[in-house]
Amino acid sequence: LNIPDSEILDKAKKMLPDKDKKLLVYCRSGLRSKEACKALTEMGYRNVYDFGGILSWPFEIETR
């Protein structure tokens, strides 16, 4: 799922009903993913992982 950081508070509850599901969060630079992880954790999600910024991703990236 792609949920913009500015919409996490409004959409997470409906789009992510299972608070134990593994959530892998990333963004372009790592700043927004950090804030999104913080918000999700504060909302009660228990399995949140911040992958940081895609710019520093050391592995191959698929593009469309």
TALIN-V883395 format. One record per helix or strand. SS is the DSSP state (alpha for helix, beta for strand). FROM is the first residue (numbers start at 1). TO is the last residue. If there is no record, write none. Layout:
<<SS	FROM	TO> <SS	FROM	TO>>
This chain:
<<alpha	5	15> <beta	23	27> <alpha	31	42> <beta	48	53> <alpha	54	56>>
